[in-house]
Amino acid sequence: MLLQVILEGLGLGALLILVCATGIRKGAVGMVHLYSPAVQQRCVTLGLTTHEKIKRNSLLFKAVCIPGYIGYVLVCVYGINGAHGFAASFWQLLLILSVMNLIDRFLIDGYWVEHTNAWTIPGTEDLKPYITAKDKQKK
């Protein structure tokens, strides 16, 4: 059961990677709502996007991804694994979300954003690192 729950966490991490890859498919500006306000403002100043597009993308991201992630976890824990009771449900939810969070922190933020140019927005290079040490501590 433990291995299955870890694999389900890896599946959720893969889903997160897919969402990110889809979001930046036409350039990292598509996901600028995840960047700091300074980067967002620079993108607006450079004419790469508008505050309205940033807000719309942010709301769309939250409206699609959060329910999608919650639905995925609930289907895994209750539908596939058949968890009953608080303890069984809690440890499975915690483990799935923890695995996804580790993928986000180390693979996406630590490697993809920091060590590749896929997330670089032209004209904002001086604002790097996009994910600050303070942001990493929160995660």
BELRAQUI-V881054 format. One record per residue. SS is DSSP state (H for helix, E for strand, C for the rest). OMEGA is omega in degrees with one decimal (999 if undefined). D_CENTER is the distance of its C-alpha to the mean C-alpha in Angstrom with 2 decimals. Layout:
ss = [SS/SS]
omega = [OMEGA/OMEGA]
d_center = [D_CENTER/D_CENTER]
//
This chain:
ss = [C/H/H/H/H/H/H/H/H/H/H/H/H/H/H/H/H/H/H/H/H/H/H/C/C/C/C/H/H/H/H/H/H/H/C/C/H/H/H/H/H/H/H/H/H/C/C/C/C/C/H/H/H/H/H/H/H/H/H/H/H/H/H/H/H/H/H/H/H/H/H/H/H/H/H/H/H/H/H/H/C/C/C/C/C/H/H/H/H/H/H/H/H/H/H/H/H/H/H/H/H/H/H/H/H/H/H/H/H/H/H/H/H/H/H/C/C/C/C/C/C/C/C/C/H/H/H/C/C/C/C/C/H/H/H/H/H/H/C]
omega = [-179.3/179.2/179.0/-179.4/176.0/177.4/176.7/174.3/176.2/176.5/177.6/175.4/177.3/176.5/177.2/177.7/178.5/178.1/179.5/179.7/177.4/-178.5/-178.3/-175.7/178.1/-178.5/-175.1/178.9/178.2/179.4/-176.7/177.1/177.3/-178.4/-179.5/177.2/179.5/178.5/178.2/-179.8/178.9/179.5/177.4/179.4/179.7/179.5/-179.5/-179.2/176.6/177.2/-180.0/178.1/178.4/-179.3/179.4/179.1/178.2/179.4/177.9/177.8/-179.5/-177.6/-178.3/-171.4/-176.6/176.4/178.6/178.9/179.5/178.6/179.1/-177.6/-179.3/177.3/179.5/-173.1/-174.6/-176.2/-176.6/-174.9/177.6/-179.0/176.1/179.0/-175.0/-173.5/-179.1/179.6/-176.2/-176.1/178.7/176.8/-179.1/-177.7/179.0/-178.5/177.7/177.9/178.1/-179.9/177.0/176.2/178.6/-175.1/-172.7/-176.6/-177.2/-177.0/-173.7/-179.4/-171.2/-177.8/-173.7/-169.9/173.8/178.4/-176.7/-176.6/-179.8/176.7/-179.2/-179.0/-180.0/-175.6/-179.8/180.0/177.0/3.4/-179.7/177.4/-175.5/177.8/178.7/177.2/179.7/178.4/179.0/-178.2/999]
d_center = [25.92/23.89/23.11/22.17/19.67/18.13/18.04/16.34/13.58/13.45/13.39/10.36/8.64/10.34/9.20/5.46/7.31/9.53/7.52/6.60/10.25/11.57/10.29/12.02/14.90/17.34/16.19/13.49/15.08/13.38/10.10/12.32/11.41/8.57/11.55/14.48/17.30/19.54/17.56/17.28/21.00/21.92/20.36/22.42/25.43/25.23/25.17/21.95/20.66/21.78/20.71/21.09/18.71/16.02/16.68/16.87/13.57/11.92/13.99/13.38/9.58/10.43/13.42/12.06/8.70/9.91/13.26/12.12/10.31/13.39/15.72/14.61/15.14/18.35/19.70/19.23/20.80/23.50/24.11/23.93/24.69/27.01/26.25/28.83/29.08/26.91/26.86/25.92/23.14/21.80/21.67/19.99/17.25/16.86/16.87/14.41/11.77/12.90/12.64/9.00/8.52/10.92/9.30/6.17/9.05/11.64/10.83/7.95/8.92/12.41/13.49/11.81/11.37/14.50/16.83/16.57/17.39/14.80/12.90/16.30/17.67/21.47/23.28/20.66/21.21/23.20/20.27/18.52/16.95/14.04/12.50/15.62/17.14/16.96/13.17/13.17/15.78/13.88/11.18]
//
